[in-house]
Amino acid sequence: MSQETREKAKRAIVAAVQRSSVSDTEFEASLTELHQLAKTLGFEVVGRFTQKRAQFDQTAYFGTGKREELRSLAEDADVILVDHEISPSQARNLEKETDCEVMDRTMVILEIFHRHARSRAARAQVEIARLGYMAPRMREAAKLAGPQGRGRSGVGGRGASESRTELDRRKVRDRITELKEELAAMGAEKMTQRARRQERPGLARVALVGYTNAGKSTLMRALTGNEALVADKLFATLDTTVRALHPESVPRVLVSDTVGFIKNLPHGLVASFKSTLDEALEASLLLHVVDASDPGYERQLAVTEEVLAEIGAKDVPRLLVLNKIDRGGDESALRALHRKAVIMSARREGDVARLRAAILAHFQKGLVEAELFLPWSAQNLRGEIFSDCEVVEERAANEGTHFKVRGEPDAVKRLKKKLGKKP
């Protein structure tokens, strides 16, 4: 049996302590999200376990009596998924008392990232995040282990007084430094690619942003005709994909899909994945995609706004897209609340066409119309005219062809110059 098959066969319990400062609605939404994360890992959720108390138990997260109850419930499970980040000692004590593997929320997300990352950059970012998560846990685990965490000096490349734990920490630091250097080199390459795109005339950029599983990849495929991964799972997309709007338009529009946001995403992960969100900073327009069928869609809106502000994209123009309306949601109420939003389903061609028109309307605001004359001796420029402008009318004449075009001012000016006509 493969590793993936074994993971898919795991039975999981989602568990959490509800502190007095957390509302029932917020608590339920977070636990439901953990359930979805478990589904993404291929786990079968066989139970849900909660406790209300002022604070987490410092020993094993849940209180003593509740741990007895959880032990009984865990007899039918392979893993307990805790909806908070817990310390190694809490995890170890909870495992001892329940005789069941324990994964906290951060570990679950990291495992999903690890499985889904495909590009070199995404894999490097995931490894940095995983190492950053493990480093403090290694220190705490060493404290719990006591003298057992120390090895003999001068063996295997260790310094005279360097313990096994210190060696492991040094290896982690060195590996993180190495990965960051690799990412910096890849970042420089990306900057060069972006600079080339910026130098090309008549090019506009759109970035799909929003909560994970809001339907961004489905929308990406609908708008561009490419085969972006589409899956009903959280974090199905970790690598930024860039494709041209289809059918191609004037100006030519590039659309990018980005990693989805999630509530309580650890700051270390946000930092590690900042480069995958840089497309949002480079974009001329953000499509803020929201799952309109989710009763808690307003929470998605708030989380995305927070992350956009965190990465410095708060002021980038955006268009709100309330997606998945075919799955539920009160369309009339949504229209009343969000008058400028596009309310749609990415699976309906008519809705996608309306969104495409809205995107083009945004970029065509500054276009100008002009008359161009292309003599028969300059027919090599015909392709450039059609590439950089929208041809509204074409008329043949004895000396050449007359075009009525619509395009960006710089593109029109450049073509007129090539054709020997003053702008």
ROTINU-215254 format. One record per atom (N, C-alpha, C, O): residue in one letter; x, y, z. Coordinates in steps of 0.1 Angstrom, whole numbers, plus 5000, padded with zeros to 4 digits. Example, Ala and Ser with C-alpha at 12.3 -4.5 7.8 and 13.67 -1.06 7.14 Angstrom:
# ROTINU-215254
A513249435078A512349555078A513249675078A514249675085S512849785071S513749895071S512950005079S513450115080
This chain:
# ROTINU-215254
M500949885000M500050005000M500950135000M501850145008S500650224991S501450344990S501150435002S500250415009Q502150535004Q501950625015Q500650705013Q499950735023E500350745001E499150824999E497950755002E497050805008T497950624999T496750535002T496550525017T495450525022R497750505024R497650495038R497050625044R496250615053E497550735039E497050865045E495550885042E494750925051K495050845030K493650855027K492850765036K491650795038A493350655041A492550565049A492450615064A491750555071K493250715067K493250755081K491850815086K491250895078R491450775098R490250835104R490650935114R491550915122A489951055113A490351165121A489251215129A488051205126I489651275141I488751355149I489151495149I490351525152V488251585146V488651725147V488251775161V487151745166A489151845168A488951875182A489452015185A490452065179A488852085195A489252215198A488652255212A487652215216V489352355218V488852415230V488352555226V489052635219Q487052585230Q486552715228Q486752795240Q486152775251R487552895239R487852995250R486653095251R485953115241S486553145262S485453235265S485453365256S484353425254S486553395251S486653515242S486253495228S486153585220V485953365224V485653335210V484153305209V483553225217S483453365200S482053355198S481753215192S482553145186D480453165194D480053035189D480153035174D480652935168T479853145167T479853145152T481353135147T481553055138E482253215153E483653205149E484253075152E484953015144F483853015163F484352885167F483952775158F484752695153E482652775154E482052675145E482652685131E482952585125A482852815127A483452835113A484852775113A485252715103S485652805123S487052755123S487152605124S487952545117L486252545132L486252395132L485752335119L486252225115T484752395113T484352345100T485452355089T485652265081E486252465091E487352475082E488452365084E489052315074L488652335096L489652225099L489052095093L489852015089H487752075094H487151955088H487551955073H487851845067Q487452075066Q487752075052Q489252055049Q489651995039L490052105058L491552075057L491851925058L492651875051A491051865067A491251715069A490851645056A491451545052K489751695050K489351635037K490351655026K490551565018T491051765026T492151795016T493251695018T493851655008L493551655030L494551555033L494151415030L494851315031G492851395027G492351265024G491851185037G491651065036F491751255048F491251195060F489751175060F489051255054E489351075067E487851055069E487551105083E488051045093V486751215084V486451265098V485351185104V484251175099V485651115115V484751025122V484151085135V483351025141G484651205138G484151255151G484551405153G485551455147R483851475162R484151605165R484151625180R483151575187F485151685186F485251685201F485551835205F486551885200T484851885214T485052025218T484952035234T484351955240Q485552145239Q485452175253Q485452325255Q486152395248K484552375264K484552515267K485352545280K485052475290R486352635279R487052665291R487752795289R487952845278A488152865300A488752995299A490052995291A490253085282Q490952895293Q492252895286Q492552745283Q491952655289F493552725274F493952585271F494652535284F495352605291D494552405285D495352335296D496752325292D497152285281Q497652375301Q499052385298Q499752245296Q500752235289T499152145302T499752015302T499451935289T500351885282A498151935285A497751855273A496551915266A495751845260Y496452045266Y495552125258Y494152115264Y493552215267F493551995265F492251975271F492351945286F493451915291G491251975293G491251945307G491351795311G491051715302T491651765323T491851625327T490651535324T490751435318G489451585328G488251505326G487951485311G487551375307K488151585304K487851585289K488751495282K488451425272R490051485287R490951395280R490551245282R490851165273E489851215293E489351075294E488251055284E488150945278E487351155282E486351135272E486951125258E486451035250L487951205255L488551195242L489251065240L489251015229R489851005250R490450875249R489450775244R489850685236S488250775250S487250675246S486850695231S486650605224L486650825227L486250855214L487350825204L487050785192A488650835208A489750815199A490050675196A490850635188E489350575203E489550435200E489150405185E489650305180D488250485179D487850455166D488550555156D488150565144A489650615160A490350705151A491850675151A492350605159D492450735140D493950715139D494650845142D495850845146V493950965141V494651085144V493651185149V492551195146I494151275158I493351385164I493951515158I495151545159L493051585151L493451715146L492951825155L491751845157V493951905161V493652005170V493552145163V494452175156D492552215165D492252345158D493052455164D492452575164H494252435169H495052545174H496552495172H496752375170E497452585173E498852545174E499252515188E499052605197I499652395191I499952355204I501452315205I502152295195S501952315218S503452295220S503752145219S502852065220P505052115217P505451965216P505051895229P504651775228S505151955240S504851885253S503351855253S502951755258Q502451955249Q501051935249Q500651825240Q499851735243A501251825228A501051715218A501451585223A500751485221R502651575229R503151445234R502251395245R501951275245N501851475255N501051435266N499651395261N499151295266L499151465251L497851425246L497851295238L496951215239E498951265231E499151145225E499251025234E498750915232K500051055245K500150945256K498850905262K498550795264E498051015265E496750985272E495650925262E494750855267T495750955249T494750905240T495150795232T494350725225D496450765232D497050655224D496750685209D496450585202C496850805205C496450845191C497350955186C497851045194E497750955173E498551055168E497851195169E496651205167V498651295171V498051435173V498751525163V499951535162M497951605155M498451705146M497751835149M496551835149D498551945151D497852075153D497552135140D497952085129R496752245140R496352315128R497452355118R497352335106T498552405124T499652445116T500352325109T500652335097M500452215116M501052095110M500152045098M500651995088V498852055100V497952005090V498152095077V498252045066I498152225079I498352315067I499752295061I499752285049L500752275069L502052255063L502152125055L502752115045E501452015060E501351895053E500651905039E501051845029I499651985039I498852015027I499852095017I499852055005F500452195022F501352265014F502452175008F502852184996H503052085016H504051995012H503651905001H504351884992R502351855002R501851764992R501551834979R501651774968H501151954979H500552024967H501552114960H501352144948A502652154966A503652234960A504252164948A504652044949R504452234937R504952174925R506252244920R507152174916S506152374919S507352444913S508452444923S508352414935R509652474918R510852484927R510652584938R511052564950A510052704934A509952814944A508952774955A509152794966A507852714951A506852664961A507352564970A507152564982R508152464965R508752364973R509752424983R509752384995A510552514978A511452584987A510752664998A511152655010Q509752734994Q508952805004Q508352715015Q508352755027V507852605010V507152505020V508252455029V507952445041E509452425024E510452365033E510952465043E511152435055I511052595039I511452695049I510352705060I510652715072A509052705056A508052715066A508052595075A507852605087R508252475069R508252355078R509452355087R509352325099L510652395083L511852405091L511652515102L511952495114G511052625098G510752735108G509752685119G509852725130Y508852595115Y507852545124Y508552445134Y508252435146M509452365128M510052255136M511152305145M511352245156A511852415142A513052455149A512652485164A513352425173P511652565168P511352585182P510952455189P511052435201R510252365181R509852235187R510952145190R510952065199M512052155182M513252075184M513852125198M514352035205R513852255200R514452305213R513652255225R514152205235E512252265223E511452215234E511552065237E511552025248A511651995225A511751845226A513051815233A513051715241A514051885230A515351855237A515351885252A515951805259K514651985256K514452015270K513751895277K514051855288L512651845270L511951735276L512751605277L512551535286A513651595267A514451475267A515551475277A516151375281G515951605281G517051615292G518351575286G518751605275P519151505294P520551465290P520551375278P521651375271Q519451315275Q519451225263Q519551305250Q519951245240G519251435251G519451515239G520851555236G521151615225R521851515244R523251545242R523951425237R523751315242G524851455228G525751345223G527151365227G527451465234R528051275224R529451285227R530051395218R529751415207S531051465224S531651575217S532651525207S533251415208G532851605196G533951575187G533651465177G534551415170V532351415176V532051305167V531151355156V530251435158G531351305144G530451335132G530451485129G529451535124G531651555131G531651695126G531251795137G531251915134R530851745149R530351835159R531551905166R532651845166G531352025171G532452085179G532652015192G531951925195A533652065199A534051995211A532951995221A532851895229S532052095222S531052095232S529652105226S528652145232E529552065213E528252075206E527451955208E527851845205S526251975213S525351855215S524651815202S524751885192R524051705202R523251655191R522151755187R521951785175T521451805197T520451905194T520952035188T520352085179E522152075193E522752195187E523152175173E522952265164L523652055170L523952025156L522752025147L522852075136D521651965152D520451965144D519952105141D519552135130R520052195152R519552325150R520452405140R519952485132R521752375140R522652435131R522352395117R522452475107K522052265115K521752215102K520452285096K520352315085V519452305106V518252365102V518552515097V518052555087R519352585105R519652725102R520352725088R520052815080D521352635086D522052635073D521152605062D521352665051R520252515064R519352475053R518352595049R518152615038I517952665060I517052775057I517752885050I517252945040T519052905053T519853005046T520052965032T519953055023E520352845029E520552795016E519252805007E519352844996L518152775013L516852785006L516452935003L515952964992K516753025013K516553165010K517353214999K516953304991E518653164998E519553214987E518953164974E519053234964E518453044974E517852984961E516653064957E516453104946L515853104967L514653184964L514953324959L514353374951A516053374965A516453514961A516853504946A516553594938A517553404942A518053384928A516753364919A516753424908M515853284924M514553264916M513753394915M513153424905G513853474926G513153604927G513653694917G512953774910A515053694915A515653784905A515253744891A514953834883E515153614889E514653574876E513253614873E512953654862K512353604883K511053644882K510953794879K510053834871M511753874886M511754014884M512054054869M511554144863T513053974864T513453994850T512253964840T512054034831Q511553854843Q510453814835Q509353924836Q508753954826R509053974848R508054074850R508454204842R507654274837A509754234843A510254364836A510054344821A509654444815R510254224816R510054204802R508554224798R508154274788R507654174807R506254184805R505854334805R505054374797Q506454404814Q506054554815Q506554634803Q505954734800E507654584797E508154654785E507254634773E507354714764R506454524773R505654494762R504454594762R503754604772P504154654750P503054754750P501654674750P501554564746G500654754755G499354694754G499054574763G498254494759L499754564774L499654444783L499054484796L499554574803A498054414800A497354444813A497454314821A497454204816R497454334834R497554224843R496454214854R496154314860V495854094855V494854074865V495253954874V495853854869A495053974887A495353864896A494053824903A493353904908L493853684904L492753634911L493253614926L494153544928V492553674935V492853664949V491553624957V490453644952G491753574968G490553534976G490853414985G491953364986Y489753384992Y489853275002Y490053144995Y489653124983T490753055001T491052924995T489652854993T488752855001N489652784982N488452704977N487252794974N486152754974A487552914970A486453014965A486152994951A485153054946G486852904944G486652874930G487552954920G487152974909K488653004925K489553074917K490152994905K490253044894S490552874908S491152794897S490052754886S490452754874T488852734890T487752704880T487552834872T487352824860L487552944879L487353074872L488553104862L488353154851M489753074867M490953084859M490853004846M491153054835R490352884847R490252794835R489152854826R489352854814A488052904831A487052954823A487453084816A487053104804L488253164822L488653294816L489753274806L489853354796T490553174808T491753164799T491753034791T492553024781G490952934794G490952814786G492052724789G492252624781N492852744800N493952654803N493452554812N492352554818E494352454815E493952344823E494452354837E495152264842A494152464844A494552484858A493852384867A492752344864L494552334877L494052234886L492752284892L492752394898V491752204891V490452234897V490052124907V489852004903A489952154920A489652054930A488852114941A489152224945D487852044946D487052094957D487852064970D487351994979K488952124972K489852114983K490452244987K490552334978L490852265000L491452385004L492952374999L493552264999F493452484995F494852504990F495152414978F496252354977A494252394969A494452314957A495552374948A496252314941T495652514949T496552584941T497652654951T497252724959L498852614948L499952674956L500952754947L501652844952D500952724934D501852784925D501152894917D500052864912T501753004915T501153114907T501153074892T502253034887T500053074886T499953044871T499553164864T498653244868V500153194852V499853314844V499453274830V500253194824R498253314826R497753284813R497053404807R496753494814A496953404793A496253514787A494753494787A494253384785L494053604788L492553604787L492253554773L492753594763H491253464773H490853404760H489353434758H488553414767P488953464745P489853494734P490653624737P490153704745E491753634730E492653744733E491953874730E491153884721S492453984737S491754114736S492754224734S493954204734V492254344733V493054464732V492554554744V491454594744P493454584753P494854534754P494854384758P493854334763R495954324755R496154184759R496154174774R496954244781V495354084780V495254074794V495853944799V495453834794L496753954809L497353834815L496653814828L496453904836V496253684831V495453654843V496353564851V496853464846S496553584864S497253504873S496453444884S495653524890D496653324888D495953264899D496953254911D498153224909T496453284923T497453284934T496953194945T495753144945V497853164955V497553084966V496353144974V496353274976G495453064979G494253114986G494653155001G495553105006F493853245006F494053285020F493153205029F492253135024I493453205042I492653125051I492753195065I493853255068K491753185073K491753245086K492753175095K492953055094N493453255103N494453195112N495653125105N496253035111L495953175093L497053115087L498353175094L498453295095P499153085099P500353135107P501153235099P501353225087H501653345106H502353445100H503653395093H504053455082G504253295098G505353235091G505053185077G505853195068L503853135076L503453085063L503153195053L503453195041V502553305058V502253425050V503553475045V503653515033A504553485054A505853545050A506553455039A507053505029S506453325041S507053225032S506453235018S507153205008F505153255018F504453255005F504253394999F503453414990K504953495005K504753625000K505053644985K504353714978S506053564981S506453574966S505353524957S505153564946T504553424962T503453374954T502253474954T501453474945L502253574963L501253674963L501753804956L500953904955D503053804952D503553924946D502853964933D502854074928E502153864927E501353884914E500253984918E499854064909A499753984930A498754074934A499354224934A498654314931L500554234938L501254364938L501554414924L501454534921E501854324915E502154354901E500954384893E501054444882A499754344898A498554344889A498054494888A498254574897S497354514877S496654644875S495154634880S494554734883L494754504882L493354484887L493354354895L493854254890L492754354906L492554234914L491054184913L490154264914L490854054910L489553994910L489453924924L490053824926H488753984933H488553934946H487453834946H486253874946V487753704946V486753594944V486353544957V487153514966V485053534959V484353494972V483353384969V482653394959D483353284977D482253184976D480953234982D480753234994A480053274973A478853334977A477853234983A476953274990S478153104981S477253004987S477552975002S476752915008D478653025006D479053005020D478353105029D478553225027P477553065039P476853155048P477853255055P477453355059G479153215056G480053295063G480953375053G482153395056Y480453405041Y481253465031Y481853595035Y482953635031E481153665044E481653795049E483053775056E483853865056R483153665063R484453635070R485553615059R486653655062Q485253555048Q486153535037Q486653675032Q487853705030L485653765030L485953905026L486953965036L487954025031A486653955049A487454025059A488953965059A489854045060V489053835058V490353775059V491153815047V492353845048T490553815035T491353855023T491753995024T492854025020E490854085028E491254225030E492454245039E493354325037E492454165050E493554175060E494854135053E495854195055V494854025046V496053975040V496554065029V497754095027L495654125021L496054215010L496654335016L497654395011A496154385028A496754495034A498154465040A499054545039E498254335044E499554295050E500654285039E501854315042I500354255027I501354245017I501454375009I502254374999G500754475012G500854605006G500054624993G500354704985A499054534992A498154544979A496854604982A495954594974K496654674993K495354734997K494854834987K493654834985D495754904980D495255014972D495154974957D494855054948V495454844954V495354804940V493854794936V493054734944P493454854925P492054844921P491554704921P492254614917R490254684925R489754544925R488354534921R487554634922L487954424917L486554394913L486054274921L486654164921L485054294929L484554184938L483754084929L482754124922V484053954930V483353854922V482753754932V483453674939L481453754933L480753664942L480453534934L479453534926N481253434936N481153314928N480353204934N479953214946K480053094927K479352984932K477953014935K477352944944I477353114929I475953144932I474953024928I473853024933D475452944919D474652824915D474552724927D473652634926R475352734937R475352644948R474552694960R474352624970G474152814959G473352874970G473653024972G474453074965G472953084982G473153224984G471953304979G471353264969D471653404986D470553494982D470953594973D471553694977E470753574960E471253664950E470753814951E471453904949S469453824954S468853954956S469454034967S469854154966A469653964978A470354024990A471754064987A472254164992L472453974980L473854004976L473954124967L474854204969R473054134958R473054254949R472754384956R473354484953A471954374966A471554494974A472754534982A473054654984L473554444988L474654474996L475954504988L476754594992H476154444976H477354464969H476954504954H476954424945R476554634953R476054674940R476954674928R476554654917K478254684931K479254684920K479854554918K480754534909A479454454926A480054314924A479554244912A478454274907V480354144907V479854054897V479353924904V480153854910I478053904903I477553784910I477353674899I476653694889M477953554901M478053464890M478453324895M478553294906S478453234885S478953104886S480053084875S479753104864A481253034879A482353014870A481952904860A482652884850R480952824863R480552714855R479452754844R479052664836R479052874844R478052924834R478653014824R479253124828E478652984812E479353054801E478853204801E479753294799G477553224802G477053364802G477653444813G477953564811D477753394825D478353464836D479853494834D480253604837V480553394828V481953424826V482153534815V483053614816A481253534805A481253634795A481053774801A481653874797R480153784810R479853914817R481153954825R481454074825L481753864832L482953904839L484053944830L484754044832R484253874819R485253914809R484954054804R485954124802A483754084801A483354214796A483754324807A484154434803A483454294820A483854384830A485354404831A485754524834I486154304829I487554314830I488054404818I488854494820L487554384806L487954464795L487454604796L488254694792A486254624802A485854764804A486754844813A487054964811H487354774823H488254834832H489554884824H490054994826F490054794816F491254824809F491154914796F492054974791Q489854924791Q489654994779Q489255134781Q488855214772K489155174794K488755314797K489655414790K489155524786G490955394790G491955494785G492255474770G493155534765L491555384763L491855364749L491455474740L490455544744V492155494730V491855604720V491555544706V492055434703E490755614698E490555574685E491355654675E491655774678A491755584664A492655654655A492455594641A491955484639E492755674630E492755624617E494255594612E495055684614L494455474607L495755444602L495755404588L494755334583F496755444580F496755404566F498055314564F499155354568L497855194559L498955104557L499155074542L498355014536P500255134537P500455124523P500854974519P501354904528W500654934507W500954794503W502454764506W502754644508S503254864506S504754844508S505054814522S506254774525A504154834532A504454814546A503554714552A503154714564Q503154614544Q502254504549Q502854424560Q502054354567N504154434562N504754364573N504254414587N504454344597L503654534587L503154594600L501754554602L501254584613R501154484593R499754444595R499454364608R498554384615G500354264610G500254184622G500354264635G499754234645E501254364635E501454444646E500254524649E499954554661I499554574639I498354654641I497354564648I496654614658F497154444643F496154354649F496554314663F495654284671S497854304665S498354254678S498154364689S497754334700D498454494685D498454594695D497154674697D496954754706C496254664687C495054744687C493854654683C493954544678E492654704686E491454644682E491054714669E490854834668V490954634658V490554694645V489054704644V488354604644V488554824644V487154854644V486654844630V485454794627E487454894620E486954894606E488254884597E489254934600E488054814586E489154794576E488654814562E487654754558R489254904554R488854934541R490054934531R491054994534A489854864521A490954854511A490854964501A489755014498A492055014496A492155124487A493155094477A493854994478N493355174466N494355144456N495755144461N496555064457E496055234471E497455254476E497755164488E498855144491G496655114494G496855034506G495555004514G494554994508T495655004527T494454974535T494255074546T495255114553H493055124548H492755214558H492155134570H491255044569F492655164582F492155104594F491655204604F492155314606K490455174610K490055244622K490355154634K489755044634V491155204643V491555124654V491255184667V491055304668R491255094677R491155144691R492355074699R492454954698G493055154706G494255104714G494755194724G494255304726E495755154732E496355234742E497155344735E497655324724P497155464741P497755584734P499155554730P499555594719D499955494738D501355464734D501455374722D502355394714A500655274722A500655174711A500255244698A500855224687V499255334698V498755404686V499855504682V500155514670K500455574691K501455664688K502655594681K503255644672R503055484686R504155404681R503855364666R504755374658L502655314664L502255264651L502255384641L502755364629K501755494645K501755614636K503155654632K503355694621K504055644642K505455684639K506055594629K506755634620K505755464630K506255364621K505755384607K506355354597L504455424607L503855444594L504155584588L503655624577G504955664595G505355794590G504355904591G504455994584K503355884601K502355984602K502556044616K502655974626K502456174617K502556244630K501456214639K500256214634P501656184652P500556154661P499656274663P498656264671
